[in-house]
Amino acid sequence: MSLPTQPDKRYLTQAKHNDDLLGEDCFPDPRSGKPSKYQDWIGTVAFYTALHYVQAYLCVNRWRTAFVNHRERNDYLKKVVSVKDRNIGKILPKYLGLYKFSRRVRYSPCSYHYIRLNDLCSHYKFALEDLPKILNLP
């Protein structure tokens, strides 16, 4: 593998844009204890924030970045990248957990009524704080 390059700034810009959305009043940090009727959207935006950080990391390290869908990206991360890249190996279980969580709250009618706050807080922290640090992204 060749030397790392700069991340595609579009991925970082989109990740930070999503992060900013989660700072809006209707999307309070779930760890604050402030209730939100949009917990499903907090989980969804947290996933897409994480996805763009992962895409930026793939770009920096000259991994493949074009995928047809989430399943194709997830399979690539599991079968190729995590085997050769320790950082992806570290984040992959939580990333895939966040992916499954976001799918459940997006596609299961009214599943947001059953979101456990601890799960949401854990996913939120991972996507917005832990992931960029582990992947060493700005």
C-alpha positions in Angstrom: 0.0 0.0 0.0 1.3 3.5 -0.8 1.7 6.3 1.6 -1.5 7.9 3.0 -2.9 10.9 1.2 -5.2 13.7 2.3 -8.9 12.8 3.0 -11.4 13.8 0.4 -12.6 17.0 2.2 -16.2 16.3 1.0 -16.5 13.4 3.4 -15.2 15.4 6.4 -17.3 18.4 5.4 -20.4 16.2 5.3 -19.5 14.5 8.6 -19.1 17.9 10.3 -22.4 19.1 8.7 -24.2 16.1 10.2 -22.5 16.8 13.5 -23.7 20.4 13.4 -27.3 19.2 12.7 -27.1 17.2 15.9 -26.3 20.4 17.8 -29.6 21.9 16.8 -32.3 22.4 19.5 -34.5 19.7 18.1 -31.6 17.2 18.3 -30.2 17.6 21.8 -27.2 15.4 22.8 -29.0 12.4 24.3 -26.4 12.3 27.2 -27.7 15.7 28.3 -30.9 14.2 29.6 -33.0 16.6 27.5 -35.8 14.7 26.0 -36.2 14.6 22.2 -39.1 13.3 20.2 -36.6 12.7 17.3 -34.4 10.1 18.9 -34.7 8.0 15.7 -33.3 10.8 13.7 -30.5 11.3 16.2 -29.5 7.7 15.6 -29.8 8.0 11.9 -27.7 11.2 11.6 -25.1 9.7 14.0 -24.8 6.7 11.6 -24.3 9.0 8.5 -21.8 11.0 10.4 -19.9 7.8 11.2 -20.2 6.7 7.6 -18.6 9.9 6.3 -15.7 9.6 8.8 -15.1 6.0 7.6 -15.2 7.1 4.0 -12.7 9.9 4.7 -10.4 7.3 6.4 -10.7 5.0 3.5 -9.7 7.8 1.2 -6.7 8.9 3.3 -5.4 5.3 3.3 -6.1 4.7 -0.4 -8.7 2.1 0.1 -11.7 1.7 -2.2 -14.3 4.4 -1.6 -17.0 3.7 -4.2 -19.8 1.4 -3.2 -23.2 0.5 -4.6 -24.9 0.3 -1.1 -24.2 -0.1 2.6 -24.0 -3.9 2.4 -21.2 -3.7 -0.2 -19.3 -1.2 2.0 -19.8 -3.3 5.2 -18.7 -6.5 3.4 -15.6 -4.7 2.1 -14.8 -3.4 5.6 -15.3 -6.8 7.2 -13.5 -9.0 4.6 -10.8 -6.8 3.3 -9.9 -3.7 5.3 -10.4 -4.9 8.9 -8.0 -7.8 8.1 -5.2 -5.4 7.1 -6.0 -2.3 9.1 -6.0 -2.3 12.9 -8.0 1.0 13.2 -10.8 -0.4 11.1 -10.7 -3.6 13.1 -11.1 -1.5 16.3 -14.1 0.4 15.1 -15.9 -2.2 13.0 -18.0 -3.9 15.7 -19.4 -0.5 16.9 -19.8 0.8 13.4 -21.8 -2.2 12.3 -23.8 -2.0 15.5 -24.6 1.6 14.8 -25.5 0.7 11.2 -28.0 -2.0 12.5 -29.4 0.4 15.0 -30.0 3.1 12.4 -31.7 0.7 10.0 -34.0 -0.5 12.8 -35.1 3.1 13.8 -35.3 4.2 10.1 -37.3 1.3 8.7 -39.3 -0.2 11.6 -42.5 1.8 12.0 -42.6 3.7 15.4 -39.5 1.8 16.6 -38.3 5.2 18.0 -40.7 4.6 20.9 -38.6 1.7 22.0 -35.1 3.2 21.7 -33.1 2.6 24.9 -31.4 5.8 25.9 -28.2 4.0 26.9 -27.9 2.5 23.4 -28.5 5.9 21.8 -26.0 7.6 24.0 -23.4 5.0 23.3 -23.9 5.2 19.5 -23.9 9.0 19.6 -20.6 9.1 21.5 -19.0 6.6 19.2 -20.0 8.4 16.0 -19.2 12.0 17.1 -16.3 11.5 19.5 -14.6 8.1 19.5 -14.6 7.3 15.8 -12.8 10.4 14.6 -10.2 10.0 17.3 -9.5 6.4 16.6 -9.2 7.0 12.9 -7.1 10.1 13.5 -9.3 12.5 11.5 -9.6 16.2 12.1 
